[in-house]
Amino acid sequence: YRKQPVCVLIEALTGGARMVASTRSFADFTPQASFDVKKCELHRLEAGPSETAVLTREQGLQYYRTMQTMRRMELKADQLYKQKIIRGFCHLYDGQEACAMGIEAGINPTDHLITAYRAHGYTFTRGVSVREILAELTGRRGGVAKGKGGSMHMYAKHFYGGNGIVGAQVPLGAGVALACQYQGNNQVCVALYGDGAANQGQIFESFNMAALWKLPCIFICENNKFGMGTSVERSSASTDYFKRGDYIPGIKVDGMDVLCVREAIKFAADYCRAGKGPIVMELETYRYHGHSMSDPGVSYRSREEIQEVRSKSDPITMLKERMLSNNMASVEEIKEIDVEIRKVIEDAAQFAISDPEPPLDELCNHIFANNPPMEVRGTNPWVKLKSVS
């Protein structure tokens, strides 16, 4: 006899109406399952990441919660921007959630990560609350950078931003990897960039130094098919970004599948920790919004194309269907998580709107981490401001 999910029907006393209550227990769920993931394309490697991923129920629920929170947070940022509560640059991450979640699941919290300006998702996976992220977007004191950084400049422990200059974070990431090697701490650095930055000269300089010194650096190109409004085919003579390291091994990964990304990152991190030097990875993904909030995102691609990706390859839907079809979660449980997330997002949005802006006398604070108070010149030589660390 196999215990089946139980549904108790209670006949309501008034009006003969029926109320359905689910009394499913944890014993009913499959605690763990194995899934086949897409085989990665390899460059200068004899063997690649595992083609089978083991997922526990707890991991699945955690991944779902994290990715759905990222999605809802970005949709809320979109709404606040259109209400002119968020101003300036704002690049949204919805559609690419499997990349951030898969990377975080495949490395340690003590490993290091640096990315470009599409950074909200990574700020969240690196441990910053939705409340602090949205408050940073609205420029409030409770923001992760005290309201002074905005969308492109958020930081956390072992997370170095959020960088506004195209490609500039890649040599910085190589430098962080050099520090890991120098300190001998067995940590790695993940340096992310987009397909639009992939032709930058400084990236190839970083590749060269990292290969010469065998730095523990995972260079990751998040290929979302468009650099601003230009397709990869129109901007790159070679769109095999995972082969761009030439003398550095590379892997091409399905960036819409969180398990595929996780297995690839585990492989890459093990490779780097073994002292073999850097590795280049290409995550094939897709962004649902435009490049930034000033880009409607439908002048260089059709709405039908976006909808097709949503319906066939959405990373959150894919994980949810895997869990439901393998009896690792119930529809009711997923709905409860969605309701909880919506509440967290709404509460964070209210805080981001009501929290005060930083006062003017804090403008120059924290220029240095541990210096005594110092005077800073203002917009002209007669204006003096104070900086406190």
N, C-alpha and C positions, 0 to 999 in steps of 0.2 A: 504494500500500500504506500503510495507516494502522496505526501501531504500537498493538497492543492490550495491555491489562494481562496480565502473564504469571503463571501459577500453576505452580510446579514441584512435581510429585508425586514424592516420594522413597519408594521401597519400603523399609521398614525390614527389616533382615536378620533380626531376631528376631520370630518368630511371624507374619510376613507382614503386620504392621500397616502402615498408611500414614500418613505425616506430610505435612501441607500447609504449604508455606512461601511467603509472598507476596514476590515480588521486583519490586514495582512501583517505577518510578523517577519522579522529579519531572517528567520529560519527558512522562509519560502524562497529567498533570493539566492541566485548563483553567486558564490563569493569571489570567483575568479574565472576568467576565460582567456583563451588564446585567439588572436586574430592575425590573418595574413595581411601584410602591408605591401604596398607597391615596391618592386625591386628598384634600388637606386642605380643610376648610371654612374660609372666610375671612371676616374682619370688617374693613371699611374698608381693604381691599387690592384692587387690580385684578388683581394676579398673585401667585401663591404659590410655594411650594417646588417643586422638580422632581418630576415623577411617575415619573422613571426614576432608579434608583440604580446606579452602577457599583461593583462589589465585586471587589477582587483576592483571589487565594487567600490571600495573607499577611494581609490585613485580616480575611478571614472566619475564619481560624484564630485570630487574635488576639482577635476579638470573642467567638468561641465559648469560648476559654480563660478570658477575663475573666468572662463571664456564668456559666459553669459553676462557676468558683471562688467567685463571689458566692453562688450557689445552695448549694453544698456547705458554705460557711462558715456560712450562716444555718441550715442543717439541723444542723450541729454545735453552734451556739449553742443551738438548741432542745433538743438532747440534754443539753448541759451545764447548762442551766437546770432541766430536769426532774430532774437529779441533784443540784440545789441547790448547784452549784459556781458558777454565775452567779446573782446575787441582784438584787432591785430591778427597776427599769423595763427592759424589753427589747422593742423593736419590730422585727420581722423584715421583710426586704425581698423574700423569695422570691416570684416572679411578676412583679415590676416591673423585672427586670434590664435589659430593653431600654431603659428610660428613662435609667438611669445610663450605660450603655455608649454609647447613641446620642448623648447630650449630650457626653460626653467626646470622642467621635469627631468631633463637629462644631465644637468650640472648640479653642483652643490651651491648652497646659499653663500658660501665663502668664496666661490669663484667670482670672476669679475665680468662686467658687461658694459659696453658703451654703444650707443646707437646715434642715429641722425635725429631729425626734428619730428618724426612721426613716433613720438616717445611715450604717449600716455599709457599704452598697454604695458610696456616694459617697466614703467614707473610703478604700476600696480603689482605686477608679478614679482618685483624686487622688494615688495613689502610696504609700500606707501598706501595709505587709505584713500578711498574714493573721495572722502571729505576733503582731505588735503590737496588732492589733485584738482578737483573742481574749484576749490577756493584759490588755488594758484592760477587757474584759467581766468577767474574773475578778478585777479589782482588784489586779493585780500590778505590780511595779516596771518590768518590761519592756514595759508597755503604752504606747501612743502618748501618753497624757497622764500617764504614770508611775503609773497605777493610781488616779488621783484623779478622773477624769472619768466613767468608766463608759460605758454604752451611748449616752447622749445627748450626750456632750461629748467628741468627738474632733476633732482639728484637724491640718492639714498646710499646706504652703506654698500660698498662694492658696486655701485652704479654711478657712472660718470656722465650721465646725460644722454639725451637731449643736447644736440649740437646743431647750430643754425647754418654753419658753412658747409656746403655740399662736399662730402668726402673727407672733411677735416678730422672726423673722429677716428678714421682708420689708422693713421700714424700714431695717434694718441693711444689707441688700443694696443698697437704693437709695443708702445712704451710701457704700458701696464703689464704686458706679457714679459717684457724685459725685467721689470721689477720682480715679478713672480719667480723668474729664473734666478735672478740675483739673490733673492732671499731664500731660495730653495724650499719654498712652502708647498710644492706639489699642486699649486693652483693654476687655472687656465684663465685666459681672457677671451671673451666672445666680442668680436668687433663687427658690427652690422653696418651695412650700407645698402642703398637701393640700386636697381638697374640703371637709374639716371645718373648715379655717381660712379658707375663701374668703369667709365672711360677716363676718370681723373688720373693724372700722372702721379699724384702723391700715393695713390693706392698701389701702384706698381713699385714705387720706391719702398713702400712698407713691406710688400711681398719679398723684395730682394733682401732687405735687412733681416726680416724674420727668418728667411731660409738660410742666410749666411750664419746666423747665430742660433738657429734651431729653437726659436722662441715658441713657448706653449700658447699659440694664438690660433683661434678658430675664426677665420675670415668668412663672414656670411653675407652673401648677396640675396636680399629679399626681392626677388624678381616678381613685381606685381604687374608686369607687362607694359607699363607706361611710365616714362620719366616726364612728370608734369603731363602735357597733352601729347607727347611724342611716343609712338609705339617703339618697342625694342628693335623691330626690324628696320625702322627708319633711322635709328640713332647708333646702332652697333653693327660693325662689319661682321663680327662673330657674336652670336647670341648664346653661345655655350659658356656662360659665365663661370661655371665650375672648372672649366679648362683654362681660364685666363691666368691662373698662377703659373702655367707652363711647367716649370720644374717643381712645382708644389702639387702634391696629390689633391684631387678634387672629387666631390660627390654631388650629384643632382638629386634632389629630394622632393617628394610631393608635399608642398607646404600647406596644403589644405587638410591634411590628415595628421592630427596631433600625435598619434602613435608612431607614424612614420618619421615625423620630426624627432620625437623623443629617442627612438632607436638610433637614428643617424647621429644625433648629438652625443649620445653615450659612446658610440664608436669613435667619434672625433675627439672627445675628451680623453678617452683611454689612449688614443694615438698620441696626443700631445703630452699626456702625463708620462708616457713611456720614453720621452726624450727624443722622439723622432722628428720634432720640428712642427711647423705650422701645417694647417690643412685649409683648403678653400671649399666652401659649401654654397650651393645655390638652392634656395627654397622657392619653388614655383608656387606663387600665391596670387591673390587678386584683391584689390580694394574696391569696396562698393561705392564710397563717396568719391568726389573729385580729388585732385591732388591736394588742394587746400580748400578752405571754405569759400574762397573767391572763384573757384572753378566748379561750375555746375556738373562737370564730368560726363556730359552726354554730347558734346560737340565733336569728339574724336572717336566715340564708340556709341553704340545704340543702347537704348533702354532694354531692348530685347536681349542683348549680349549679357548685360548685368543680371537680368532676371534669370537667364539660363544658368549662369554660374551659381546663383543663389539656390536654384531648384535642384541642381545636380551635384554640386560640390561644396555646399556650405559646411564649414568645419564643425559648427555646433550641432547642426542637424545630423551630420554623419555620426558623431559620438553618441548623441541621444538615441538614434535608431539602433546602433550597435548594442547599447545597454538594454533597451527595451526588448529587442528581438532575442537577446540571450538571457532574459529574465534576471538582469542585474539591477533593475530598478522598476518602479511602477510609474504609470502616467501621473497618478495622484502625487507621488513624491516629487517628480520633476516640476509639476505645477506649483507645489508648495515652495520649492526652491526659487522658482520664477517670481512668486509673490514676495518672498523675503528680499530678493535682489531689488525689485522695484521699490520697496520701502527704503532700503539702504540708499538707493540712488536719489529718491525724493528728499530724504532727510539731508543728504549731502548737498543737494542743490539748494535747499533752503538755507543751509549754513553758508554756502558760497555766495548767496545773494545778500544775507543779513550781516555777515561778519564785516567789521570796519576795514577800510583801506589802511595801509601802513602810513603813519604820520611822516611829514616831511623831514623831521629831525632824525629819522632813521635811514634816510636816503643813502648815506655813505657808510653805514655800518657793515662790518664783516668783509672789508676789503682784504684784510689779512686775518688769519685764523687766531693768532695768539700775540699780536702786537699790543703795546700800550696805546691808549687813546691818542689820536693824531689829527692834525688839521688837514682838510682836503680843500683844494681850490674849487670854487663853484664855476658858474658860467663866465665869470669875469674875475680879475685879480682881487676885487674888493669884497667878493662874497666868500666867506670862509664857513666851511661845514666841518662837523666833527665825525670821525670814524671810530667806533668802538667795536672791538672784536668780540 
